[in-house]
């Protein structure tokens, strides 16, 4: 399949395909004139790259996962580590969402008079809302299950 067919079927721009090839994520099997030609497994490989990107893996991590073989040997521990990172991010964002919803509905005359809003400000100032959720957010969450909404 030449590069134009891959672009058409995958929606991945030719410049990205060339970049992925340069980074070792994909490889062409030859050329047809001046066009790169890719093997039958290129679409599956591009789908794996897309999945890795959506999951938050860096291109270097994806390259390690895919290796140079046609049949990737995906490190399950790496997947579990990323799943834990995603869970931490979800929990942090859920706590932030809950804090903002509370601030929007809070009956206090001023947000600065609301203890929960002040706690949220303090956590943000201390970096508790960056990276992993802080203990204060975890304690708040422990008493309140995460809501599943279709926002």
GIPESUL-V145556 format. One record per backbone hydrogen bond with DSSP energy under -1.0 kcal/mol. CO is the residue of the C=O (numbers start at 0). NH is the residue of the N-H. If there is no record, write none. Layout:
co=CO nh=NH
co=CO nh=NH
This chain:
co=0 nh=37
co=1 nh=5
co=2 nh=6
co=3 nh=7
co=4 nh=8
co=5 nh=9
co=6 nh=10
co=12 nh=16
co=13 nh=17
co=14 nh=18
co=15 nh=19
co=16 nh=20
co=17 nh=21
co=18 nh=22
co=19 nh=24
co=20 nh=23
co=29 nh=36
co=31 nh=34
co=34 nh=31
co=35 nh=2
co=36 nh=28
co=38 nh=41
co=40 nh=44
co=41 nh=45
co=42 nh=46
co=43 nh=47
co=44 nh=48
co=45 nh=49
co=46 nh=50
co=47 nh=51
co=48 nh=52
co=49 nh=53
co=50 nh=54
co=51 nh=56
co=52 nh=55
co=57 nh=61
co=58 nh=62
co=59 nh=63
co=60 nh=64
co=61 nh=65
co=62 nh=66
co=74 nh=78
co=75 nh=79
co=76 nh=80
co=77 nh=81
co=78 nh=82
co=79 nh=83
co=80 nh=84
co=81 nh=85
co=82 nh=86
co=83 nh=87
co=84 nh=88
co=85 nh=89
co=86 nh=90
co=87 nh=91
co=88 nh=92
co=89 nh=93
co=90 nh=94
co=91 nh=95
co=92 nh=96
co=93 nh=97
co=94 nh=98
co=95 nh=99
co=96 nh=100
co=97 nh=101
co=98 nh=102
co=99 nh=103
co=100 nh=104
co=101 nh=105
co=109 nh=112
co=110 nh=113
co=113 nh=117
co=114 nh=118
co=115 nh=119
co=116 nh=120
co=117 nh=121
co=118 nh=122
co=119 nh=123
co=120 nh=124
co=121 nh=125
co=122 nh=127
co=123 nh=126
co=126 nh=129
co=133 nh=137
co=134 nh=138
co=135 nh=139
co=136 nh=140
co=137 nh=141
co=140 nh=143
